[in-house]
Amino acid sequence: MEPQLDYGNWIRKKILLILGLSTLGVSALIIIPLGSFYRIIMALLFLIILISFLFPFYSYVMFSQKGGRFQEKVYNLIIQSLGTTVKGRILDIGSGNGVLAVKLAQQAGEAEVIGIDYWGKDWEYSKSVCEKNAQIGKVENRVHFQKGDAAALEFANDTFDGAISNLTFHEVQSAADKRAVLREALRVVKSGGRFAFVDYFYDAKYYGKAAEFEEYLKGLKLSQFEYKPLRDMMAVPTLLRHPKILGKVGIIYGRK
Ligand SMILES: C[S@@+](CC[C@H](N)C(=O)[O-])C[C@H]1O[C@@H](n2cnc3c(N)ncnc32)[C@H](O)[C@@H]1O
């Protein structure tokens, strides 16, 4: 069997493990004979913990390639929104395991893709998996990865013919205002270059209210842009529309 791209998963296995073990732990506590009040409280606690485990577990399965393949679906949306006719150098900001960069290189045969990430220990991604994925995808000659900070990209203004990013801007801890990370991404794109970014663009905590953020985007004087909720661009099952999962996720794409 051909080796498959290692997507990793947007839901961290470590979190599932902690929630799964907590569920088992509380279920074991229920059987301690400390009276019916104790048992009722423990049963309620069990129910709460069970749901808080099952929900991310469901999301994990829906994201994975053996389940709903939603990571792949979002990557395809980004690539289609950027346009597969892109040429030249394209930057992927916050590459994770590099699958988006690899898939873009596969679909846009005249593009060279540079993926940057800081690959911190909070995440289950790495540069070595990125490089392995580029080999599996047979695009290692056109996809390169390097360590970098999305808040302060080490590239001059107007370097890239395009830029993409998925679910990264809101993760940048050093930037209190995530709009600054978006501006930093656009800074390195050439005038007229294309971009397609997915993030929690409908979460007011990160970007302000949607109507105000849209005005803000207009103020950036881009040649052209679209700002849309993910659910308007692709089918998203009801449970995945939860605000903590994909409910507040949106896409911004267009030309600088
Ligand atoms: C939710 S993951 C998404 C990864 C990848 N884009 C994907 O679709 O699987 C967020 C990524 O942002 C990266 N990240 C967080 N802060 C960063 C920063 N300041 N600079 C570069 N990458 C960062 C993390 O290392 C992680 O790989």
The ligand as an SDF file (V2000), in Angstrom:
LIG
                    3D

 27 29  0  0  0  0  0  0  0  0999 V2000
   -4.5170   24.5510   14.6360 C   0  0  0  0  0  0  0  0  0  0  0  0
   -2.8790   24.3120   14.1270 S   0  0  0  0  0  0  0  0  0  0  0  0
   -3.1240   24.3500   12.3580 C   0  0  0  0  0  0  0  0  0  0  0  0
   -1.9850   23.7520   11.6160 C   0  0  0  0  0  0  0  0  0  0  0  0
   -2.1910   23.5680   10.1210 C   0  0  0  0  0  0  0  0  0  0  0  0
   -2.3950   24.8360    9.4500 N   0  0  0  0  0  0  0  0  0  0  0  0
   -3.3170   22.6170    9.8380 C   0  0  0  0  0  0  0  0  0  0  0  0
   -4.2310   22.9590    9.1080 O   0  0  0  0  0  0  0  0  0  0  0  0
   -3.2890   21.4740   10.3570 O   0  0  0  0  0  0  0  0  0  0  0  0
   -2.0920   25.8460   14.4720 C   0  0  0  0  0  0  0  0  0  0  0  0
   -0.6610   25.9030   14.0210 C   0  0  0  0  0  0  0  0  0  0  0  0
   -0.1780   27.2190   14.2710 O   0  0  0  0  0  0  0  0  0  0  0  0
    1.1800   27.1200   14.6510 C   0  0  0  0  0  0  0  0  0  0  0  0
    1.5430   28.3650   15.3180 N   0  0  0  0  0  0  0  0  0  0  0  0
    1.0460   28.8860   16.4610 C   0  0  0  0  0  0  0  0  0  0  0  0
    1.6180   30.0620   16.7310 N   0  0  0  0  0  0  0  0  0  0  0  0
    2.5040   30.3130   15.7330 C   0  0  0  0  0  0  0  0  0  0  0  0
    3.4050   31.3700   15.4520 C   0  0  0  0  0  0  0  0  0  0  0  0
    3.5200   32.4230   16.2600 N   0  0  0  0  0  0  0  0  0  0  0  0
    4.1370   31.3060   14.3310 N   0  0  0  0  0  0  0  0  0  0  0  0
    4.0440   30.2380   13.5060 C   0  0  0  0  0  0  0  0  0  0  0  0
    3.2140   29.2060   13.7190 N   0  0  0  0  0  0  0  0  0  0  0  0
    2.4520   29.2230   14.8190 C   0  0  0  0  0  0  0  0  0  0  0  0
    1.2080   25.8930   15.5500 C   0  0  0  0  0  0  0  0  0  0  0  0
    2.5090   25.3880   15.6990 O   0  0  0  0  0  0  0  0  0  0  0  0
    0.2820   24.9740   14.7650 C   0  0  0  0  0  0  0  0  0  0  0  0
    1.0060   24.2000   13.8400 O   0  0  0  0  0  0  0  0  0  0  0  0
  1  2  1  0
  2  3  1  0
  2 10  1  0
  3  4  1  0
  4  5  1  0
  5  6  1  0
  5  7  1  0
  7  8  2  0
  7  9  1  0
 10 11  1  0
 11 12  1  0
 11 26  1  0
 12 13  1  0
 13 14  1  0
 13 24  1  0
 14 15  1  0
 14 23  1  0
 15 16  2  0
 16 17  1  0
 17 18  1  0
 17 23  2  0
 18 19  1  0
 18 20  2  0
 20 21  1  0
 21 22  2  0
 22 23  1  0
 24 25  1  0
 24 26  1  0
 26 27  1  0
M  CHG  2   2   1   9  -1
M  END
$$$$
